[in-house]
Amino acid sequence: MASEYHVQVLKSESISPHMRRLALHGDALRSFPPNEESGYVKMLFAPANSKAVRRSFTIRAFDKQHAQLTLDIVDHGDVGVAAQWLRQCQPGDDVIVRGPGEKKLANPKADWFFLAGDMTALPAIAVNLEALPDDAKGYAIIQISAEEDKQLIGAPKDVQLHWLVNNEPEDPTKLMNAIRQKPWLDGTPYPWFAGEFETMRQVRGYFRDEKEIDRKQMYSSSYWKHGDTDEGMKQAKRRDTDA
């Protein structure tokens, strides 16, 4: 059962045109487990006159000494209850978080690595790149909405980082083309990819069917679904898993 932590907002700031960084702190976080970056926590939002909803956000960093939890969250403007709250929250506001959920790290013993995803996956990809061995090699393709959304990430020198600008992230074409254009390296890779539902189905099919990578030897996850709510996306994921 996930633990519940009653914490406060330390700050919410824009770090790029389409990404916000939320810092939470409080004594409750002194019992939060360390080394859970790339995992997630759930936050509860209760808008006026509406049903309460939970949303999941990736753990970008955790400072146990200072009891501070950092979440990087895609900025959707004022669309959605979570986005509105992020824009309006103030230091000292009370927040309830639950977690942490499962970490999403690539197998460090793989021959090489192929990471890909959109901005919803950017925080987890960044954690993965920073956790890879110094001698790791491979590719990381991160789809962003604008040039200004690029971030400084400590990737190993032999992992090529490719920023793919696409202001229509629901269209899988650009990301799929970028993945297909990368030369295949020697040995067996560990593919890691996350993002929009249909895009991730296509990426998974490419690695599984065309490159014959066992599904158990890769990580794939849908973080959102074009034209659907978070709840609808989760139902689609369950149906996809059952199929």
GITAZI-V98869 format. One record per residue. N is the residue number from 0. RES is the residue in one small letter. PSI is psi in degrees with one decimal (none if undefined). D_CENTER is the distance of its C-alpha to the mean C-alpha in Angstrom with 1 decimal. Layout:
n=N res=RES psi=PSI d_center=D_CENTER
n=N res=RES psi=PSI d_center=D_CENTER
//
This chain:
n=0 res=m psi=133.0 d_center=22.1
n=1 res=a psi=144.0 d_center=19.3
n=2 res=s psi=156.0 d_center=20.8
n=3 res=e psi=135.2 d_center=21.1
n=4 res=y psi=124.6 d_center=21.1
n=5 res=h psi=111.2 d_center=23.1
n=6 res=v psi=-177.7 d_center=21.9
n=7 res=q psi=155.1 d_center=22.4
n=8 res=v psi=128.3 d_center=20.7
n=9 res=l psi=-48.7 d_center=21.4
n=10 res=k psi=155.5 d_center=20.1
n=11 res=s psi=117.2 d_center=17.9
n=12 res=e psi=152.7 d_center=17.9
n=13 res=s psi=125.9 d_center=16.9
n=14 res=i psi=-8.3 d_center=15.6
n=15 res=s psi=171.7 d_center=15.7
n=16 res=p psi=-26.7 d_center=17.0
n=17 res=h psi=26.4 d_center=13.7
n=18 res=m psi=132.9 d_center=11.7
n=19 res=r psi=150.3 d_center=13.0
n=20 res=r psi=120.8 d_center=12.9
n=21 res=l psi=121.8 d_center=14.2
n=22 res=a psi=127.2 d_center=16.3
n=23 res=l psi=147.7 d_center=17.9
n=24 res=h psi=168.4 d_center=20.9
n=25 res=g psi=155.0 d_center=23.8
n=26 res=d psi=-27.9 d_center=26.0
n=27 res=a psi=-29.3 d_center=24.2
n=28 res=l psi=-7.4 d_center=21.3
n=29 res=r psi=-18.5 d_center=24.0
n=30 res=s psi=4.3 d_center=23.6
n=31 res=f psi=134.8 d_center=19.8
n=32 res=p psi=143.6 d_center=19.2
n=33 res=p psi=168.7 d_center=18.3
n=34 res=n psi=39.0 d_center=16.0
n=35 res=e psi=14.6 d_center=13.2
n=36 res=e psi=142.2 d_center=10.5
n=37 res=s psi=-13.1 d_center=7.2
n=38 res=g psi=-163.2 d_center=8.6
n=39 res=y psi=161.8 d_center=8.6
n=40 res=v psi=157.9 d_center=11.5
n=41 res=k psi=137.1 d_center=13.1
n=42 res=m psi=142.8 d_center=15.2
n=43 res=l psi=127.7 d_center=18.3
n=44 res=f psi=132.9 d_center=19.6
n=45 res=a psi=78.8 d_center=23.2
n=46 res=p psi=152.8 d_center=24.4
n=47 res=a psi=135.8 d_center=28.2
n=48 res=n psi=23.7 d_center=30.0
n=49 res=s psi=161.0 d_center=26.8
n=50 res=k psi=137.3 d_center=25.3
n=51 res=a psi=143.7 d_center=22.8
n=52 res=v psi=154.8 d_center=19.2
n=53 res=r psi=141.7 d_center=16.2
n=54 res=r psi=144.5 d_center=12.6
n=55 res=s psi=138.7 d_center=9.6
n=56 res=f psi=142.8 d_center=7.4
n=57 res=t psi=138.8 d_center=5.4
n=58 res=i psi=113.7 d_center=8.5
n=59 res=r psi=-36.6 d_center=8.9
n=60 res=a psi=155.0 d_center=12.5
n=61 res=f psi=126.0 d_center=15.4
n=62 res=d psi=98.2 d_center=19.1
n=63 res=k psi=-36.9 d_center=21.3
n=64 res=q psi=-40.7 d_center=24.5
n=65 res=h psi=8.4 d_center=23.8
n=66 res=a psi=54.3 d_center=21.9
n=67 res=q psi=128.7 d_center=19.0
n=68 res=l psi=128.6 d_center=15.4
n=69 res=t psi=128.4 d_center=13.0
n=70 res=l psi=128.6 d_center=9.9
n=71 res=d psi=125.9 d_center=8.5
n=72 res=i psi=133.2 d_center=8.5
n=73 res=v psi=132.7 d_center=9.3
n=74 res=d psi=109.1 d_center=13.1
n=75 res=h psi=17.9 d_center=14.8
n=76 res=g psi=-127.3 d_center=18.2
n=77 res=d psi=19.3 d_center=20.2
n=78 res=v psi=115.5 d_center=18.9
n=79 res=g psi=152.8 d_center=18.1
n=80 res=v psi=-38.2 d_center=19.0
n=81 res=a psi=-43.6 d_center=15.8
n=82 res=a psi=-41.8 d_center=16.0
n=83 res=q psi=-43.1 d_center=19.6
n=84 res=w psi=-43.3 d_center=19.3
n=85 res=l psi=-37.3 d_center=17.0
n=86 res=r psi=-29.0 d_center=19.7
n=87 res=q psi=-17.8 d_center=22.5
n=88 res=c psi=152.9 d_center=21.8
n=89 res=q psi=152.7 d_center=24.0
n=90 res=p psi=133.2 d_center=24.3
n=91 res=g psi=-14.6 d_center=25.8
n=92 res=d psi=137.9 d_center=24.4
n=93 res=d psi=141.7 d_center=24.0
n=94 res=v psi=145.3 d_center=20.7
n=95 res=i psi=125.9 d_center=20.1
n=96 res=v psi=148.1 d_center=17.0
n=97 res=r psi=142.7 d_center=16.9
n=98 res=g psi=-159.3 d_center=15.3
n=99 res=p psi=156.3 d_center=13.9
n=100 res=g psi=178.4 d_center=12.4
n=101 res=e psi=136.7 d_center=12.2
n=102 res=k psi=155.3 d_center=10.7
n=103 res=k psi=64.8 d_center=9.0
n=104 res=l psi=142.3 d_center=11.1
n=105 res=a psi=153.2 d_center=13.2
n=106 res=n psi=113.0 d_center=17.0
n=107 res=p psi=-11.2 d_center=18.5
n=108 res=k psi=2.3 d_center=21.8
n=109 res=a psi=156.8 d_center=21.0
n=110 res=d psi=-37.7 d_center=23.3
n=111 res=w psi=178.0 d_center=20.6
n=112 res=f psi=145.1 d_center=17.0
n=113 res=f psi=100.7 d_center=15.4
n=114 res=l psi=140.0 d_center=11.7
n=115 res=a psi=151.0 d_center=10.6
n=116 res=g psi=176.1 d_center=8.2
n=117 res=d psi=-164.7 d_center=8.3
n=118 res=m psi=-25.3 d_center=7.3
n=119 res=t psi=-26.9 d_center=4.7
n=120 res=a psi=-7.4 d_center=2.9
n=121 res=l psi=-46.1 d_center=5.3
n=122 res=p psi=-42.0 d_center=4.9
n=123 res=a psi=-37.0 d_center=4.3
n=124 res=i psi=-42.4 d_center=6.8
n=125 res=a psi=-44.0 d_center=8.8
n=126 res=v psi=-43.0 d_center=9.3
n=127 res=n psi=-47.2 d_center=10.3
n=128 res=l psi=-40.2 d_center=12.6
n=129 res=e psi=-19.8 d_center=14.1
n=130 res=a psi=-11.4 d_center=14.9
n=131 res=l psi=153.7 d_center=16.5
n=132 res=p psi=153.0 d_center=20.3
n=133 res=d psi=-29.3 d_center=22.2
n=134 res=d psi=13.6 d_center=23.9
n=135 res=a psi=150.8 d_center=20.8
n=136 res=k psi=160.2 d_center=21.1
n=137 res=g psi=-149.0 d_center=19.3
n=138 res=y psi=151.6 d_center=16.9
n=139 res=a psi=117.7 d_center=13.5
n=140 res=i psi=116.8 d_center=13.3
n=141 res=i psi=117.2 d_center=10.9
n=142 res=q psi=123.1 d_center=11.9
n=143 res=i psi=163.3 d_center=12.6
n=144 res=s psi=-22.2 d_center=15.0
n=145 res=a psi=156.0 d_center=17.5
n=146 res=e psi=-35.8 d_center=18.8
n=147 res=e psi=-7.1 d_center=18.4
n=148 res=d psi=-2.0 d_center=14.6
n=149 res=k psi=145.6 d_center=14.9
n=150 res=q psi=159.2 d_center=14.1
n=151 res=l psi=119.9 d_center=16.0
n=152 res=i psi=135.5 d_center=14.3
n=153 res=g psi=73.5 d_center=16.5
n=154 res=a psi=148.7 d_center=16.4
n=155 res=p psi=150.1 d_center=19.4
n=156 res=k psi=-25.7 d_center=22.2
n=157 res=d psi=11.6 d_center=22.4
n=158 res=v psi=112.7 d_center=18.8
n=159 res=q psi=121.4 d_center=19.1
n=160 res=l psi=119.2 d_center=16.4
n=161 res=h psi=115.4 d_center=16.7
n=162 res=w psi=119.7 d_center=15.4
n=163 res=l psi=109.9 d_center=16.1
n=164 res=v psi=124.0 d_center=17.1
n=165 res=n psi=109.2 d_center=17.1
n=166 res=n psi=9.8 d_center=17.9
n=167 res=e psi=70.8 d_center=17.9
n=168 res=p psi=-14.0 d_center=14.4
n=169 res=e psi=-14.3 d_center=15.9
n=170 res=d psi=117.3 d_center=18.2
n=171 res=p psi=-7.5 d_center=17.1
n=172 res=t psi=-50.2 d_center=20.2
n=173 res=k psi=-44.0 d_center=19.1
n=174 res=l psi=-43.0 d_center=16.1
n=175 res=m psi=-42.9 d_center=18.3
n=176 res=n psi=-41.8 d_center=21.1
n=177 res=a psi=-38.5 d_center=19.3
n=178 res=i psi=-45.6 d_center=18.3
n=179 res=r psi=-27.8 d_center=21.9
n=180 res=q psi=-13.5 d_center=23.5
n=181 res=k psi=129.5 d_center=22.2
n=182 res=p psi=140.5 d_center=25.1
n=183 res=w psi=128.3 d_center=24.8
n=184 res=l psi=167.6 d_center=25.4
n=185 res=d psi=149.2 d_center=27.7
n=186 res=g psi=-173.9 d_center=26.6
n=187 res=t psi=125.3 d_center=23.9
n=188 res=p psi=167.8 d_center=20.2
n=189 res=y psi=103.1 d_center=17.1
n=190 res=p psi=136.8 d_center=14.9
n=191 res=w psi=121.3 d_center=11.1
n=192 res=f psi=147.7 d_center=9.4
n=193 res=a psi=156.2 d_center=7.0
n=194 res=g psi=-137.9 d_center=7.6
n=195 res=e psi=144.9 d_center=10.9
n=196 res=f psi=-57.2 d_center=13.2
n=197 res=e psi=-37.7 d_center=16.2
n=198 res=t psi=-44.9 d_center=14.7
n=199 res=m psi=-31.1 d_center=13.0
n=200 res=r psi=-40.9 d_center=16.4
n=201 res=q psi=-42.0 d_center=18.1
n=202 res=v psi=-43.8 d_center=16.0
n=203 res=r psi=-42.2 d_center=16.6
n=204 res=g psi=-37.1 d_center=20.2
n=205 res=y psi=-50.9 d_center=20.7
n=206 res=f psi=-37.0 d_center=19.8
n=207 res=r psi=-47.8 d_center=21.5
n=208 res=d psi=-41.9 d_center=24.6
n=209 res=e psi=-38.0 d_center=25.3
n=210 res=k psi=-3.3 d_center=24.2
n=211 res=e psi=43.1 d_center=25.1
n=212 res=i psi=125.9 d_center=22.2
n=213 res=d psi=136.7 d_center=22.4
n=214 res=r psi=-27.6 d_center=19.5
n=215 res=k psi=-10.3 d_center=19.6
n=216 res=q psi=26.9 d_center=19.1
n=217 res=m psi=164.0 d_center=15.6
n=218 res=y psi=130.3 d_center=12.2
n=219 res=s psi=140.1 d_center=11.2
n=220 res=s psi=145.2 d_center=9.4
n=221 res=s psi=124.1 d_center=9.6
n=222 res=y psi=-16.8 d_center=7.4
n=223 res=w psi=165.6 d_center=10.5
n=224 res=k psi=124.3 d_center=14.0
n=225 res=h psi=129.8 d_center=16.3
n=226 res=g psi=11.4 d_center=19.2
n=227 res=d psi=160.7 d_center=18.3
n=228 res=t psi=170.5 d_center=17.3
n=229 res=d psi=-39.9 d_center=14.5
n=230 res=e psi=-40.5 d_center=17.3
n=231 res=g psi=-38.4 d_center=18.5
n=232 res=m psi=-42.2 d_center=15.3
n=233 res=k psi=-37.4 d_center=15.4
n=234 res=q psi=-40.5 d_center=19.0
n=235 res=a psi=-38.4 d_center=18.4
n=236 res=k psi=-41.4 d_center=16.1
n=237 res=r psi=-42.5 d_center=18.9
n=238 res=r psi=-39.1 d_center=21.5
n=239 res=d psi=-40.7 d_center=19.7
n=240 res=t psi=-42.7 d_center=19.6
n=241 res=d psi=-35.4 d_center=23.2
n=242 res=a psi=none d_center=24.3
//
